[in-house]
Amino acid sequence: MSETTLPIDAPIADAEPAATQATPLRTDVLIIGAGPVGLFAAFEAGVIGLSCHIVDALNEVGGQCIELYPEKPIFDIPAVPVCTARELVERLTEQCRPFGFPIHLGQQVRNVEQRADDKRWTVVTDQGLAFDAAAILLSAGNGAFVPQRIALDEAPALEGRHVHYAVRKVAAFAGQRVMVAGGGDSALDWALALRDVARHVTLVHRRDAFRAADATVQEVKRAAAAGELDIVIGTIAALNAPGGALESVDVKRIGGAVTLPADHLIALYGLVADLGPIGDWGLDIRAGRVTVDTSGYESSRPGIFAVGDIAGYPNKQKLILSGFHEASLALRKAYGYAYPDKKRVHVHSSYDAKLSARILGAEAPAADLPEN
Ligand SMILES: Cc1cc2nc3c(=O)[nH]c(=O)nc-3n(C[C@H](O)[C@H](O)[C@H](O)COP(=O)(O)OP(=O)(O)OC[C@H]3O[C@@H](n4cnc5c(N)ncnc54)[C@H](O)[C@@H]3O)c2cc1C
């Protein structure tokens, strides 16, 4: 899934069944959520000698910073007077790059189970990826960003076959009558792209103004004027699938409803955050936050840690720098689950020869290393 290059607002979690892989990927820590806190946690894991894998439901790292405010300046990151949210994510990605930890994108974690014998965790994503982890670090923010779905009773039964929240294979729409719903970059980009393969493309949006890049809006209008696609201003009111296959869609317009033929409806309304399956993992969750003990940011289930926006404790501040601190402490406690027989030695990064070699690519002097 990680090779997908959809626009930033593209929904990614389409309902595709996936078989679970036979041999789970073994790791010390599984980081769930590649927002700013998850990315920094990966760096910290590397610093203290833990291996990790990172998963995120999105097709891009950065969490809220990338999804909600990529171009806004941030002023309260220590030692960085100002940078945009996107620059922060780029710097965090750069910071953890020397460790080469795998980042699995487009994977929403669904199931978490603890094995009775060795107390390790088996974690499975919606795409069938499986992990075997000594500890889990939840840096899942407000939950996974998932597509805003169509609020019609008939939609779920058609999902994945005739109703879609992402375009995974363009070829699946070859020769089909496709309706694309939405007014952002994703909807417009896909409406334009599908012109080349579909029998007919209709773009449906609730108002006559689009939220996409100017050039894209102009191209869509030009394509409509040239008869390459239709634009209909209105809202989806009903999906007509008498034999279980979509045949047409009722669209409510100001001048009255219209029924338009369609084999596929691709709804690209944007993303909403959803705690989703995390709510079923037996954690103490209050007001959408995972309750943690602030001595190590461990949840009510030993071995599962929660940091960043998803962590709940008295006086919690939903700030990136709070998440950095929480991740640092949580991983030091998580070390004990991965290496119960080892004593972790605290070393300042400035005195860590191995770390220096890894990051700077040269062996630093090993002398003077304090063992505090
Ligand atoms: C407009 C705006 C401006 C802000 N400005 C600032 C600021 O100036 N300074 C500041 O410190 N903070 C700011 N914040 C808050 C800051 O963005 C958050 O505190 C921060 O993003 C939290 O990081 P996180 O890594 O904990 O979670 P997130 O950034 O929310 O990332 C969580 C990630 O986890 C993934 N995920 C969730 N569940 C699953 C699952 N089951 N499987 C796989 N992946 C999953 C999500 O897809 C997401 O990518 C701002 C927030 C907003 C909305």
PDBQT file of the ligand as one rigid body, heavy atoms in Angstrom, charges set to zero:
ROOT
HETATM    1  C1  LIG A 401      -5.009  23.230  12.892  1.00  0.00    +0.000 C 
HETATM    2  C2  LIG A 401      -4.104  22.678  13.962  1.00  0.00    +0.000 A 
HETATM    3  C3  LIG A 401      -2.989  23.411  14.362  1.00  0.00    +0.000 A 
HETATM    4  C4  LIG A 401      -2.147  22.898  15.348  1.00  0.00    +0.000 A 
HETATM    5  N1  LIG A 401      -1.061  23.634  15.743  1.00  0.00    +0.000 NA
HETATM    6  C5  LIG A 401      -0.198  23.132  16.681  1.00  0.00    +0.000 A 
HETATM    7  C6  LIG A 401       0.955  23.869  17.094  1.00  0.00    +0.000 A 
HETATM    8  O1  LIG A 401       1.213  24.986  16.637  1.00  0.00    +0.000 OA
HETATM    9  N2  LIG A 401       1.777  23.302  18.040  1.00  0.00    +0.000 N 
HETATM   10  C7  LIG A 401       1.522  22.069  18.595  1.00  0.00    +0.000 A 
HETATM   11  O2  LIG A 401       2.299  21.601  19.415  1.00  0.00    +0.000 OA
HETATM   12  N3  LIG A 401       0.416  21.364  18.211  1.00  0.00    +0.000 NA
HETATM   13  C8  LIG A 401      -0.437  21.859  17.286  1.00  0.00    +0.000 A 
HETATM   14  N4  LIG A 401      -1.555  21.151  16.918  1.00  0.00    +0.000 N 
HETATM   15  C9  LIG A 401      -1.795  19.828  17.565  1.00  0.00    +0.000 C 
HETATM   16  C10 LIG A 401      -0.875  18.777  16.984  1.00  0.00    +0.000 C 
HETATM   17  O3  LIG A 401      -1.029  18.704  15.576  1.00  0.00    +0.000 OA
HETATM   18  C11 LIG A 401      -1.189  17.424  17.621  1.00  0.00    +0.000 C 
HETATM   19  O4  LIG A 401      -0.958  17.544  19.000  1.00  0.00    +0.000 OA
HETATM   20  C12 LIG A 401      -0.293  16.347  17.020  1.00  0.00    +0.000 C 
HETATM   21  O5  LIG A 401      -0.542  16.154  15.648  1.00  0.00    +0.000 OA
HETATM   22  C13 LIG A 401      -0.512  15.023  17.750  1.00  0.00    +0.000 C 
HETATM   23  O6  LIG A 401       0.369  14.113  17.165  1.00  0.00    +0.000 OA
HETATM   24  P1  LIG A 401       0.115  12.542  17.267  1.00  0.00    +0.000 P 
HETATM   25  O7  LIG A 401       1.289  11.945  16.540  1.00  0.00    +0.000 OA
HETATM   26  O8  LIG A 401      -0.170  12.179  18.673  1.00  0.00    +0.000 OA
HETATM   27  O9  LIG A 401      -1.252  12.268  16.460  1.00  0.00    +0.000 OA
HETATM   28  P2  LIG A 401      -1.708  12.587  14.980  1.00  0.00    +0.000 P 
HETATM   29  O10 LIG A 401      -0.967  13.719  14.402  1.00  0.00    +0.000 OA
HETATM   30  O11 LIG A 401      -3.191  12.705  15.072  1.00  0.00    +0.000 OA
HETATM   31  O12 LIG A 401      -1.336  11.265  14.173  1.00  0.00    +0.000 OA
HETATM   32  C14 LIG A 401      -1.971  10.060  14.493  1.00  0.00    +0.000 C 
HETATM   33  C15 LIG A 401      -1.803   9.090  13.342  1.00  0.00    +0.000 C 
HETATM   34  O13 LIG A 401      -2.238   7.797  13.777  1.00  0.00    +0.000 OA
HETATM   35  C16 LIG A 401      -2.875   7.149  12.699  1.00  0.00    +0.000 C 
HETATM   36  N5  LIG A 401      -3.758   6.104  13.248  1.00  0.00    +0.000 N 
HETATM   37  C17 LIG A 401      -4.744   6.249  14.165  1.00  0.00    +0.000 A 
HETATM   38  N6  LIG A 401      -5.329   5.068  14.435  1.00  0.00    +0.000 NA
HETATM   39  C18 LIG A 401      -4.708   4.150  13.656  1.00  0.00    +0.000 A 
HETATM   40  C19 LIG A 401      -4.868   2.753  13.457  1.00  0.00    +0.000 A 
HETATM   41  N7  LIG A 401      -5.793   2.037  14.135  1.00  0.00    +0.000 N 
HETATM   42  N8  LIG A 401      -4.071   2.152  12.563  1.00  0.00    +0.000 NA
HETATM   43  C20 LIG A 401      -3.134   2.839  11.864  1.00  0.00    +0.000 A 
HETATM   44  N9  LIG A 401      -2.947   4.168  12.002  1.00  0.00    +0.000 NA
HETATM   45  C21 LIG A 401      -3.725   4.812  12.897  1.00  0.00    +0.000 A 
HETATM   46  C22 LIG A 401      -3.629   8.286  11.993  1.00  0.00    +0.000 C 
HETATM   47  O14 LIG A 401      -3.914   7.943  10.644  1.00  0.00    +0.000 OA
HETATM   48  C23 LIG A 401      -2.633   9.445  12.116  1.00  0.00    +0.000 C 
HETATM   49  O15 LIG A 401      -1.801   9.576  10.982  1.00  0.00    +0.000 OA
HETATM   50  C24 LIG A 401      -2.424  21.641  15.942  1.00  0.00    +0.000 A 
HETATM   51  C25 LIG A 401      -3.531  20.896  15.522  1.00  0.00    +0.000 A 
HETATM   52  C26 LIG A 401      -4.374  21.403  14.547  1.00  0.00    +0.000 A 
HETATM   53  C27 LIG A 401      -5.570  20.603  14.129  1.00  0.00    +0.000 C 
ENDROOT
TORSDOF 0
